[in-house]
Amino acid sequence: MDSIQCQKELRLAIASRLSRSILELCLTDTLSS
């Protein structure tokens, strides 16, 4: 695997992890209010 592909995968993983935690934050916000 070349470094460009690796960086792309890494960015994707970080993005999905971020969006997941943001989604959880939004859900807990909605539930608590």
MMTF fields as JSON, N, C-alpha, C and O atoms, coordinates in Angstrom:
{
  "mmtfVersion": "1.0.0",
  "mmtfProducer": "UNKNOWN",
  "numBonds": 131,
  "numAtoms": 132,
  "numGroups": 33,
  "numChains": 1,
  "numModels": 1,
  "chainsPerModel": [1],
  "groupsPerChain": [33],
  "chainIdList": ["A"],
  "bondAtomList": [4, 2, 8, 6, 12, 10, 16, 14, 20, 18, 24, 22, 28, 26, 32, 30, 36, 34, 40, 38, 44, 42, 48, 46, 52, 50, 56, 54, 60, 58, 64, 62, 68, 66, 72, 70, 76, 74, 80, 78, 84, 82, 88, 86, 92, 90, 96, 94, 100, 98, 104, 102, 108, 106, 112, 110, 116, 114, 120, 118, 124, 122, 128, 126],
  "bondOrderList": [1, 1, 1, 1, 1, 1, 1, 1, 1, 1, 1, 1, 1, 1, 1, 1, 1, 1, 1, 1, 1, 1, 1, 1, 1, 1, 1, 1, 1, 1, 1, 1],
  "groupList": [{"groupName": "MET", "atomNameList": ["N", "CA", "C", "O"], "elementList": ["N", "C", "C", "O"], "formalChargeList": [0, 0, 0, 0], "bondAtomList": [1, 0, 2, 1, 3, 2], "bondOrderList": [1, 1, 2], "singleLetterCode": "M", "chemCompType": "L-PEPTIDE LINKING"}, {"groupName": "ASP", "atomNameList": ["N", "CA", "C", "O"], "elementList": ["N", "C", "C", "O"], "formalChargeList": [0, 0, 0, 0], "bondAtomList": [1, 0, 2, 1, 3, 2], "bondOrderList": [1, 1, 2], "singleLetterCode": "D", "chemCompType": "L-PEPTIDE LINKING"}, {"groupName": "SER", "atomNameList": ["N", "CA", "C", "O"], "elementList": ["N", "C", "C", "O"], "formalChargeList": [0, 0, 0, 0], "bondAtomList": [1, 0, 2, 1, 3, 2], "bondOrderList": [1, 1, 2], "singleLetterCode": "S", "chemCompType": "L-PEPTIDE LINKING"}, {"groupName": "ILE", "atomNameList": ["N", "CA", "C", "O"], "elementList": ["N", "C", "C", "O"], "formalChargeList": [0, 0, 0, 0], "bondAtomList": [1, 0, 2, 1, 3, 2], "bondOrderList": [1, 1, 2], "singleLetterCode": "I", "chemCompType": "L-PEPTIDE LINKING"}, {"groupName": "GLN", "atomNameList": ["N", "CA", "C", "O"], "elementList": ["N", "C", "C", "O"], "formalChargeList": [0, 0, 0, 0], "bondAtomList": [1, 0, 2, 1, 3, 2], "bondOrderList": [1, 1, 2], "singleLetterCode": "Q", "chemCompType": "L-PEPTIDE LINKING"}, {"groupName": "CYS", "atomNameList": ["N", "CA", "C", "O"], "elementList": ["N", "C", "C", "O"], "formalChargeList": [0, 0, 0, 0], "bondAtomList": [1, 0, 2, 1, 3, 2], "bondOrderList": [1, 1, 2], "singleLetterCode": "C", "chemCompType": "L-PEPTIDE LINKING"}, {"groupName": "LYS", "atomNameList": ["N", "CA", "C", "O"], "elementList": ["N", "C", "C", "O"], "formalChargeList": [0, 0, 0, 0], "bondAtomList": [1, 0, 2, 1, 3, 2], "bondOrderList": [1, 1, 2], "singleLetterCode": "K", "chemCompType": "L-PEPTIDE LINKING"}, {"groupName": "GLU", "atomNameList": ["N", "CA", "C", "O"], "elementList": ["N", "C", "C", "O"], "formalChargeList": [0, 0, 0, 0], "bondAtomList": [1, 0, 2, 1, 3, 2], "bondOrderList": [1, 1, 2], "singleLetterCode": "E", "chemCompType": "L-PEPTIDE LINKING"}, {"groupName": "LEU", "atomNameList": ["N", "CA", "C", "O"], "elementList": ["N", "C", "C", "O"], "formalChargeList": [0, 0, 0, 0], "bondAtomList": [1, 0, 2, 1, 3, 2], "bondOrderList": [1, 1, 2], "singleLetterCode": "L", "chemCompType": "L-PEPTIDE LINKING"}, {"groupName": "ARG", "atomNameList": ["N", "CA", "C", "O"], "elementList": ["N", "C", "C", "O"], "formalChargeList": [0, 0, 0, 0], "bondAtomList": [1, 0, 2, 1, 3, 2], "bondOrderList": [1, 1, 2], "singleLetterCode": "R", "chemCompType": "L-PEPTIDE LINKING"}, {"groupName": "ALA", "atomNameList": ["N", "CA", "C", "O"], "elementList": ["N", "C", "C", "O"], "formalChargeList": [0, 0, 0, 0], "bondAtomList": [1, 0, 2, 1, 3, 2], "bondOrderList": [1, 1, 2], "singleLetterCode": "A", "chemCompType": "L-PEPTIDE LINKING"}, {"groupName": "THR", "atomNameList": ["N", "CA", "C", "O"], "elementList": ["N", "C", "C", "O"], "formalChargeList": [0, 0, 0, 0], "bondAtomList": [1, 0, 2, 1, 3, 2], "bondOrderList": [1, 1, 2], "singleLetterCode": "T", "chemCompType": "L-PEPTIDE LINKING"}],
  "groupTypeList": [0, 1, 2, 3, 4, 5, 4, 6, 7, 8, 9, 8, 10, 3, 10, 2, 9, 8, 2, 9, 2, 3, 8, 7, 8, 5, 8, 11, 1, 11, 8, 2, 2],
  "groupIdList": [1, 2, 3, 4, 5, 6, 7, 8, 9, 10, 11, 12, 13, 14, 15, 16, 17, 18, 19, 20, 21, 22, 23, 24, 25, 26, 27, 28, 29, 30, 31, 32, 33],
  "secStructList": [7, 7, 2, 2, 2, 2, 2, 2, 2, 2, 2, 2, 2, 2, 2, 2, 2, 2, 2, 2, 2, 2, 2, 2, 2, 2, 2, 2, 2, 2, 2, 2, 7],
  "xCoordList": [0.85, 0.0, 0.885, 1.777, 0.637, 1.453, 0.988, -0.111, 1.839, 1.58, 0.351, -0.358, 0.099, -1.061, -2.35, -3.258, -2.421, -3.588, -3.74, -4.845, -2.606, -2.616, -3.152, -3.968, -2.695, -3.171, -4.662, -5.382, -5.118, -6.529, -7.377, -8.426, -6.895, -7.6, -7.614, -8.621, -6.478, -6.35, -7.31, -7.983, -7.36, -8.251, -9.704, -10.513, -10.018, -11.373, -11.734, -12.837, -10.797, -11.026, -11.236, -12.131, -10.403, -10.523, -11.849, -12.517, -12.219, -13.459, -14.667, -15.581, -14.67, -15.803, -15.882, -16.969, -14.716, -14.691, -15.21, -15.961, -14.802, -15.258, -16.76, -17.459, -17.254, -18.68, -19.499, -20.621, -18.922, -19.633, -19.751, -20.816, -18.67, -18.703, -19.587, -20.273, -19.568, -20.441, -21.896, -22.76, -22.153, -23.5, -23.969, -25.113, -23.08, -23.426, -23.694, -24.608, -22.888, -23.096, -24.461, -25.177, -24.815, -26.11, -27.244, -28.257, -27.064, -28.102, -28.3, -29.433, -27.205, -27.323, -27.893, -28.64, -27.543, -28.101, -29.614, -30.356, -30.057, -31.485, -32.233, -33.348, -31.614, -32.274, -32.367, -33.371, -31.329, -31.296, -32.181, -32.673, -32.387, -33.181, -34.67, -35.476],
  "yCoordList": [-1.2, 0.0, 1.25, 1.383, 2.151, 3.365, 4.384, 4.28, 5.361, 6.305, 7.167, 7.541, 7.482, 8.314, 7.58, 8.156, 6.307, 5.496, 5.356, 5.399, 5.188, 5.032, 6.292, 6.209, 7.457, 8.719, 8.892, 9.417, 8.442, 8.563, 7.707, 8.136, 6.48, 5.579, 6.145, 6.076, 6.703, 7.26, 8.423, 8.531, 9.298, 10.46, 10.005, 10.592, 8.952, 8.412, 7.873, 8.101, 7.16, 6.574, 7.657, 7.558, 8.69, 9.804, 10.527, 10.89, 10.729, 11.434, 10.663, 11.248, 9.341, 8.53, 8.473, 8.465, 8.433, 8.403, 9.719, 9.737, 10.826, 12.149, 12.283, 12.733, 11.882, 12.024, 11.143, 11.488, 9.991, 9.091, 9.712, 9.661, 10.294, 10.915, 12.151, 12.431, 12.892, 14.059, 13.612, 14.247, 12.517, 11.966, 11.56, 11.816, 10.927, 10.513, 11.729, 11.72, 12.779, 14.009, 14.61, 15.039, 14.636, 15.176, 14.345, 14.886, 13.024, 12.139, 12.35, 12.442, 12.428, 12.621, 13.998, 14.163, 14.985, 16.329, 16.303, 16.902, 15.593, 15.526, 14.775, 15.147, 13.712, 12.907, 13.642, 13.531, 14.389, 15.048, 16.286, 16.653, 16.927, 18.155, 17.872, 18.802],
  "zCoordList": [0.0, 0.0, 0.0, 0.837, -0.928, -0.976, 0.066, 0.61, 0.329, 1.42, 1.16, 2.094, -0.114, -0.45, -0.093, 0.506, -0.464, -0.149, 1.363, 1.903, 2.026, 3.481, 4.152, 5.07, 3.697, 4.255, 4.017, 4.866, 2.848, 2.503, 3.444, 3.926, 3.693, 4.606, 6.024, 6.727, 6.424, 7.764, 7.957, 8.982, 6.946, 7.005, 7.089, 7.808, 6.343, 6.333, 7.718, 8.216, 8.328, 9.646, 10.697, 11.537, 10.641, 11.586, 11.398, 12.366, 10.138, 9.826, 10.341, 10.923, 10.126, 10.556, 12.08, 12.658, 12.718, 14.18, 14.738, 15.713, 14.108, 14.529, 14.366, 15.273, 13.187, 12.915, 13.849, 14.219, 14.229, 15.127, 16.512, 17.127, 17.004, 18.328, 18.33, 19.313, 17.225, 17.101, 17.087, 17.692, 16.392, 16.324, 17.717, 18.093, 18.481, 19.841, 20.719, 21.544, 20.535, 21.291, 20.985, 21.89, 19.703, 19.29, 19.88, 20.324, 19.879, 20.396, 21.891, 22.362, 22.636, 24.078, 24.387, 25.352, 23.568, 23.711, 23.536, 24.314, 22.493, 22.191, 23.284, 23.65, 23.804, 24.817, 26.148, 26.851, 26.495, 27.8, 27.847, 28.914, 26.717, 26.707, 26.605, 26.584]
}
